[in-house]
């Protein structure tokens, strides 16, 4: 009887461990890209303007408001300096400074929730980050204006895009032997679902917006209804939602 009881306990423990491991793998797939606040003076930026013009130019200076880019000064290959406002730009690929890139890569390798390979665009494979023009009310309080905002989920942003909040506070973190095991997550992001307005989403009001963000999909609703929502799984929720919508789109096209 004791042997059977021990065997049952071991079996149930293995199921729990398998579930935790699967969630960790999912978190790796859904990990947001690091948020950068610097730029490289050694690599050119790639810019698409609203009039269709494409620029490849070095960055001289970046102006920001509440951490978001509202103007950039470029140096063209001919040496000419030009200021371009965010409202004139569609998207921007910009490389962070070598020091900040190194620091973020080190955190990436030492973060137990982010181990594994990532898929990246051709620019990101070269160390670039992606910024897009968005009309936004900073912290849902300021008058709407256009900014260039860093997309931190470029690999699965078909339906919901997540933009970094450079001034976001961080959750507490803990670790063992220099390895971060949990915490250290931004407490706010800017999020845009489809054609809706950009929303400044914070950890404290996540429950309030969860239903409008995700519960319009039956598959997602079947998986998560009744569960307690976790801010730390924001990326996982968006990845699941994206995959469910892609599945529905594929099924409807048959």
C-alpha positions in Angstrom: 0.0 0.0 0.0 2.9 2.4 0.9 4.6 1.5 -2.3 1.5 2.4 -4.3 1.1 5.6 -2.4 4.7 6.6 -3.1 4.3 5.7 -6.7 1.2 7.8 -7.0 2.9 10.8 -5.4 5.9 10.5 -7.7 3.5 10.3 -10.7 1.6 13.4 -9.7 4.8 15.3 -9.1 6.0 14.4 -12.6 2.8 15.8 -14.1 3.2 19.0 -12.2 6.9 19.3 -13.2 6.0 18.6 -16.9 3.3 21.4 -16.8 5.7 23.8 -15.2 8.4 23.0 -17.8 5.9 23.4 -20.6 4.9 26.9 -19.3 8.6 27.8 -19.1 9.1 26.9 -22.7 6.1 28.9 -23.6 7.4 31.9 -21.7 10.7 31.6 -23.7 8.8 31.7 -26.9 6.8 34.7 -25.8 9.6 36.7 -24.2 9.5 40.4 -25.2 12.6 41.9 -26.8 14.7 44.0 -24.4 13.7 47.7 -24.2 16.5 50.0 -25.3 17.0 53.7 -24.6 20.3 54.3 -26.4 21.4 54.4 -30.0 24.6 53.5 -31.9 26.6 56.1 -33.6 28.5 53.4 -35.5 25.6 51.8 -37.4 23.2 53.5 -39.8 19.5 53.7 -39.1 17.0 52.6 -41.7 13.9 54.8 -42.0 10.8 54.9 -44.1 9.0 58.2 -44.3 5.3 58.7 -44.9 5.9 60.1 -48.4 7.6 56.8 -49.3 11.2 58.0 -49.1 13.6 55.5 -47.6 16.7 56.7 -45.7 19.9 55.0 -44.6 21.6 57.5 -42.4 23.6 57.8 -39.2 21.9 59.2 -36.1 23.3 62.5 -34.6 20.7 63.0 -31.9 17.4 61.7 -30.6 14.8 63.8 -28.8 12.3 62.1 -26.5 9.2 62.9 -24.4 8.5 60.7 -21.4 11.0 58.3 -23.0 9.2 58.1 -26.4 11.0 59.4 -29.5 9.4 62.6 -31.0 12.3 63.8 -33.3 15.6 62.5 -34.7 18.5 64.3 -36.2 20.2 62.3 -39.0 23.5 62.7 -40.8 23.1 61.6 -44.5 26.0 59.9 -46.4 26.8 63.3 -48.0 27.3 64.8 -44.6 24.1 66.9 -44.6 22.3 67.0 -41.3 18.5 66.8 -41.3 15.9 66.8 -38.5 12.9 64.5 -38.9 9.9 64.6 -36.6 8.2 61.3 -35.6 5.0 62.4 -37.3 6.9 62.2 -40.7 8.1 58.6 -40.1 6.4 55.3 -40.7 9.0 53.0 -39.1 12.6 53.0 -38.0 15.2 50.4 -37.4 17.8 51.6 -35.0 20.8 49.8 -33.4 21.3 50.4 -29.6 24.7 51.4 -28.3 27.2 48.6 -27.9 27.3 48.9 -24.1 23.5 48.8 -23.6 23.3 45.9 -26.1 26.0 44.0 -24.2 24.2 44.6 -20.9 20.8 43.4 -22.3 22.4 40.4 -23.9 24.0 39.4 -20.7 20.7 39.7 -18.9 19.1 37.6 -21.6 21.6 34.8 -21.1 21.4 34.9 -17.4 17.6 35.1 -17.2 16.2 31.6 -16.5 12.8 32.6 -18.1 14.4 33.5 -21.4 16.8 30.7 -22.3 16.5 29.4 -25.8 16.7 30.6 -29.4 14.6 33.4 -30.8 13.4 34.2 -34.3 14.2 37.7 -35.5 13.9 39.8 -38.6 16.9 40.5 -40.8 17.5 43.8 -39.0 17.2 42.3 -35.6 19.7 39.6 -36.5 22.1 42.5 -37.1 21.3 43.9 -33.6 18.6 46.4 -34.6 15.4 47.3 -32.8 12.0 48.1 -34.5 10.1 51.3 -33.9 6.8 52.3 -35.5 4.8 55.6 -35.7 1.9 55.6 -33.3 -0.7 58.2 -32.2 -0.7 57.9 -28.4 -1.8 59.6 -25.2 1.2 59.1 -22.8 0.0 57.3 -19.7 -3.6 57.8 -21.0 -3.5 61.4 -19.7 -1.6 63.6 -22.2 -2.9 65.0 -25.4 -2.5 62.5 -28.3 0.6 63.0 -30.4 2.7 60.9 -32.7 5.8 59.1 -31.4 8.2 56.4 -32.6 7.7 53.5 -30.2 9.8 50.4 -29.9 7.9 47.1 -30.7 8.9 44.5 -28.2 6.9 41.6 -29.6 7.8 41.8 -33.4 7.7 38.1 -33.9 4.0 37.8 -33.0 2.5 41.3 -33.4 -0.1 40.5 -36.2 -3.1 41.4 -33.9 -1.7 42.9 -30.8 1.4 45.1 -30.8 3.3 45.8 -27.5 5.5 48.9 -27.2 8.1 49.5 -24.5 7.4 52.1 -21.8 10.9 53.4 -21.1 9.8 54.9 -17.8 8.1 51.8 -16.6 8.8 50.6 -13.0 10.0 47.1 -12.5 8.7 44.3 -10.3 11.1 43.0 -7.6 13.4 40.2 -8.7 15.4 37.5 -6.9 18.0 35.0 -7.9 20.7 32.6 -6.8 24.4 32.8 -7.6 23.9 35.7 -10.0 21.2 34.0 -12.0 17.9 35.8 -12.1 15.0 33.3 -11.3 12.0 35.6 -11.2 10.8 39.1 -11.2 12.3 42.2 -12.8 9.4 42.6 -15.2 8.2 46.0 -16.4 5.0 47.1 -14.7 3.6 48.9 -17.8 3.6 48.7 -21.5 1.8 50.5 -24.4 -0.5 48.1 -26.3 -2.4 48.4 -29.5 -5.0 45.8 -30.5 -6.0 46.0 -34.2 -7.1 49.5 -35.2 -8.0 50.5 -31.6 -6.2 53.3 -29.8 -2.9 52.7 -28.1 -3.5 51.8 -24.5 -1.1 52.4 -21.6 -1.5 49.1 -19.8 -0.3 48.8 -16.2 0.1 45.8 -14.0 -2.5 47.1 -11.5 -5.2 47.5 -14.1 -4.5 44.3 -16.1 -7.6 42.5 -14.8 -9.8 45.5 -15.9 -8.6 45.2 -19.6 -8.1 41.4 -19.8 -11.5 40.6 -21.2 -11.5 43.3 -23.9 -8.0 42.3 -25.0 -8.4 38.5 -25.2 -11.9 37.1 -24.5 -13.4 37.8 -27.9 -11.8 34.6 -29.1 -13.6 31.3 -28.2 -10.5 29.2 -28.1 -8.7 31.6 -25.8 -11.8 31.9 -23.7 -12.1 28.1 -23.3 -8.5 27.9 -22.2 -8.4 30.7 -19.7 -11.9 31.5 -18.5 -12.1 31.1 -14.7 -8.3 31.3 -14.2 -6.5 34.1 -12.3 -4.7 36.3 -14.8 -0.9 36.9 -14.2 0.9 40.0 -15.4 4.0 37.9 -15.8 2.3 35.9 -18.5 1.3 38.8 -20.7 3.5 37.7 -23.5 2.1 34.1 -23.3 -1.4 35.4 -23.5 -0.7 37.5 -26.5 1.1 34.6 -28.3 -1.7 32.2 -27.5 -4.3 34.8 -28.8 -2.3 35.4 -31.9 -2.0 31.7 -32.7 -5.7 31.0 -32.1 -6.7 33.9 -34.4 -4.3 32.6 -37.1 -5.8 29.1 -36.8 -9.3 30.6 -37.1 -8.2 32.6 -40.2 -6.7 29.5 -41.8 -9.9 27.4 -41.1 -12.2 30.1 -42.6 -10.1 30.4 -45.7 -10.5 26.7 -46.6 
